[in-house]
């Protein structure tokens, strides 16, 4: 209660005025809610933002590299980052490998003609459509498995999500090996199936890796940049396939291109992509090792800072 006399404010003594001023609390700028901030801020509290796949931190342990909540790298700021070029290279390499099979899976007709010359063109066309369906279905399955698998790797096994790149590279390697070795066209489903699985798996987890590395705030822009990677690699691998196929084929008097050599019509292209997928395995392992070293360096710096403060 302020000592205010009944006769009015003029009857207050100087001591009473000083006492009243000492009891007054003037709100500061930080105490007043900012209407603009409340209206334009994210629906999620910034203090509770978590990147997909983050491991919940122990309150008694600080690991600055394990929880990149406030990372926000986008646009031209990506270009000096080694992590950007690592992921851009892997995205272009693996999707280019997958696109070569996806775009040329219909060219299994020479394999059928070489295996059984009694099959009709209509029957071969139905088999081609079947492989397109297998690619689509297994791509869908791969996207489902990548979400479950990547969260299992991070939250249960406490490993880096970059291991998903290694798994995807292995599946792509298996697909290219099947494409280079399978001579029986009845088993071509292994080529289309593993390719669809690897392709869907790659696109299922890759946005999460982008969000963890560069921050969730610029995810749409950064992911858009990453999807430009297959432009060059997809063209190059399809060019390799077409060049090898043309070298083993002949043009009939009617103008149709035909290759009577069966698997040899495109075997060389799959050996090229098999080597490229093995390169992806090596790069993904190096990427895992690189991030492991970076986390150790960040943890060491954190411990040094804590020891100085203590």
JONOR-V249152 format. One record per backbone hydrogen bond with DSSP energy under -0.5 kcal/mol. NH is the residue of the N-H (numbers start at 1). CO is the residue of the C=O. If there is no record, write none. Layout:
# JONOR-V249152
nh=NH co=CO
nh=NH co=CO
This chain:
# JONOR-V249152
nh=4 co=2
nh=5 co=3
nh=8 co=5
nh=11 co=8
nh=12 co=9
nh=17 co=13
nh=18 co=14
nh=19 co=15
nh=20 co=16
nh=21 co=17
nh=22 co=18
nh=23 co=19
nh=23 co=20
nh=24 co=20
nh=24 co=21
nh=26 co=24
nh=27 co=25
nh=31 co=28
nh=32 co=28
nh=32 co=29
nh=33 co=31
nh=35 co=33
nh=38 co=34
nh=39 co=35
nh=40 co=36
nh=41 co=37
nh=48 co=45
nh=49 co=46
nh=54 co=51
nh=55 co=66
nh=61 co=58
nh=63 co=61
nh=66 co=63
nh=67 co=63
nh=69 co=67
nh=73 co=214
nh=77 co=74
nh=78 co=75
nh=79 co=76
nh=81 co=78
nh=85 co=81
nh=86 co=82
nh=87 co=83
nh=88 co=84
nh=89 co=85
nh=90 co=86
nh=91 co=87
nh=92 co=88
nh=93 co=89
nh=94 co=90
nh=95 co=91
nh=96 co=92
nh=97 co=93
nh=98 co=94
nh=99 co=95
nh=100 co=96
nh=101 co=97
nh=102 co=98
nh=103 co=99
nh=104 co=100
nh=105 co=101
nh=107 co=104
nh=108 co=105
nh=109 co=106
nh=112 co=108
nh=113 co=109
nh=114 co=110
nh=115 co=111
nh=116 co=112
nh=119 co=116
nh=124 co=120
nh=125 co=121
nh=126 co=122
nh=127 co=123
nh=128 co=124
nh=129 co=125
nh=130 co=126
nh=131 co=127
nh=132 co=128
nh=133 co=129
nh=134 co=130
nh=135 co=131
nh=136 co=132
nh=137 co=133
nh=138 co=134
nh=139 co=135
nh=140 co=136
nh=141 co=137
nh=142 co=138
nh=143 co=139
nh=144 co=140
nh=145 co=141
nh=146 co=142
nh=147 co=143
nh=148 co=144
nh=149 co=145
nh=150 co=146
nh=151 co=147
nh=152 co=148
nh=153 co=149
nh=154 co=150
nh=155 co=151
nh=156 co=151
nh=156 co=152
nh=157 co=152
nh=159 co=153
nh=163 co=160
nh=164 co=161
nh=165 co=162
nh=166 co=162
nh=167 co=163
nh=168 co=164
nh=169 co=165
nh=170 co=166
nh=171 co=167
nh=172 co=168
nh=173 co=169
nh=174 co=170
nh=175 co=171
nh=176 co=172
nh=177 co=173
nh=178 co=174
nh=179 co=175
nh=180 co=176
nh=181 co=177
nh=181 co=178
nh=182 co=178
nh=183 co=181
nh=185 co=183
nh=187 co=184
nh=188 co=185
nh=190 co=187
nh=191 co=188
nh=192 co=188
nh=193 co=189
nh=194 co=190
nh=195 co=191
nh=196 co=192
nh=197 co=193
nh=198 co=194
nh=199 co=195
nh=200 co=196
nh=201 co=197
nh=202 co=198
nh=203 co=199
nh=204 co=200
nh=205 co=201
nh=206 co=202
nh=208 co=205
nh=209 co=205
nh=210 co=206
nh=211 co=207
nh=212 co=208
nh=213 co=209
nh=214 co=210
nh=215 co=211
nh=219 co=216
nh=222 co=218
nh=223 co=219
nh=224 co=220
nh=225 co=221
nh=226 co=222
nh=227 co=223
nh=228 co=225
nh=229 co=226
nh=231 co=228
nh=232 co=229
nh=233 co=229
nh=234 co=230
nh=235 co=231
nh=236 co=232
nh=237 co=233
nh=238 co=234
nh=239 co=235
nh=240 co=236
nh=241 co=237
nh=242 co=238
nh=243 co=239
nh=244 co=240
nh=245 co=241
nh=246 co=242
nh=247 co=243
nh=248 co=244
nh=248 co=245
nh=249 co=246
nh=250 co=258
nh=252 co=250
nh=252 co=256
nh=255 co=252
nh=258 co=250
nh=262 co=259
nh=264 co=261
nh=265 co=262
nh=266 co=263
nh=267 co=263
nh=269 co=266
nh=270 co=266
nh=271 co=267
nh=272 co=268
nh=273 co=269
nh=274 co=270
nh=275 co=271
nh=276 co=272
nh=277 co=273
nh=278 co=274
nh=279 co=275
nh=280 co=276
nh=281 co=277
nh=282 co=278
nh=283 co=279
nh=284 co=280
nh=285 co=281
nh=286 co=282
nh=287 co=283
nh=288 co=284
nh=289 co=285
nh=290 co=286
nh=291 co=287
nh=292 co=288
nh=293 co=289
nh=294 co=290
nh=295 co=291
nh=296 co=292
nh=297 co=293
nh=298 co=294
nh=299 co=295
nh=300 co=296
nh=301 co=297
nh=302 co=298
nh=303 co=299
nh=304 co=300
nh=305 co=301
nh=306 co=302
nh=307 co=303
nh=308 co=304
nh=309 co=305
nh=310 co=306
